[in-house]
Amino acid sequence: MSALDLVIRARRVVRADGEEPAAVGVRDGRIVAISPYDAELDAATDLRLRDDEALLPGLVDSHVHVNDPGRTDWEGFTSATKAAAAGGVTTIIDMPLNSIPPTCDVPALTLKRKTAETQSYVDVGFWGGAIPGNVPDLRPLHDAGVFGYKCFLLHSGVDEFPPLDADQLEAAMRELSTFDGLLIVHAEDAHRIDEATAPNGASYEAFLNSRPRVAENEAVAHVIDLARETGCRVHILHVSSADILPLLTQARNDGVRISAETCPHYLSFAAEDIPDGATQYKCCPPIREAANRELLWEGLRDGTIDQVVSDHSPSTIDLKHLDTGDFGTAWGGIASLQLGLPAVWTEARRRGFTLSDVVRWMAAAPAAQTGLATKGGIEVGYDADFCVLAPDETFTVDARQLQHKNAITPYDGRTLTGVVRSTWLRGDPVDIAADPRGRLLTRGER
């Protein structure tokens, strides 16, 4: 074999199906060899990881709200992709909101790509949006390279991204089925939310009651029925209610093409432990009870839930209304892009899961769902995107030290296990003090 650019030797090279000692050879930004740890390989750089370090593929976070352009005081491509790199994430897929304009037509996508192209420290792809009236825009967005389409079934939190009613949802799904587009759904039923009691000031219990799990359950059941009827591929975002797990299993048994994700905060926190007024925990759907959390973990164990992604949805600190602690008026979103890996690993290892499980949920599955054929794994022919993790080292989160633009997260002060020592993008370490060199990704490219 001719000389390589890089060899990384690790006692623990972690893949979705297990781990082993290995030497990973890289040329021109791609993995070209996976050899025994002590194999003789000619390389310009030969790096041996420390015994307390594991080599993981770079994570793929397919649920990130960058908010750029339009709400760059909430987050932006520079800060978001620095945070991703600091957390071992080498690929993000940006949501169509809460940027202004939302990515609901080709001109908006063009503006989004222009905004991101000089700011991105990791690779970035884009979701499109499905909103009332834009069915004619769905195919052009597909042709322009979006990875799928986000929709809401109730108010999204921002007026410029309105929800789909039942007829509009069906129309969008019928259109997407004509070119095998993917619809990703914020599944809470608007009528059930309207019928629930309104959130009452600082009471977390009142907020939880205002977003009952029946709203999520019924919305998912409706999406499944339409997917069965139209043949559209669908993905359920941020699963919080474990009640839907049997629905997902039955749908798959019936041949419905459906996948589902959950998020680190639903796996880490429990409603019983959230203090009144602690609006840094507010997200929609909400963090539910401890017993529900454990059922979500079981959903990951048996494969009913495919993946874990951040749903990084930051805002400025003032929008969290920490002064009043009012869950009814505070912005609903959790900032966690930099912390997803240690947050999940901390809880996963307590329940007997392995790093390979985490890699499957946070790298391989999101890459497969979005069609990123060279991301999410340590395999010959894949991009040389890596995360060097010290899986037994602990740290205490200090929100002020994170790369997120606004220093607020419910993980602040929490001790987590798993320290990201370095992140590599196409064979080179990511240096967030240098110029960005992330690429913009298009659906279907290799």
Disulfide bonds with the S-S distance in Angstrom:
none
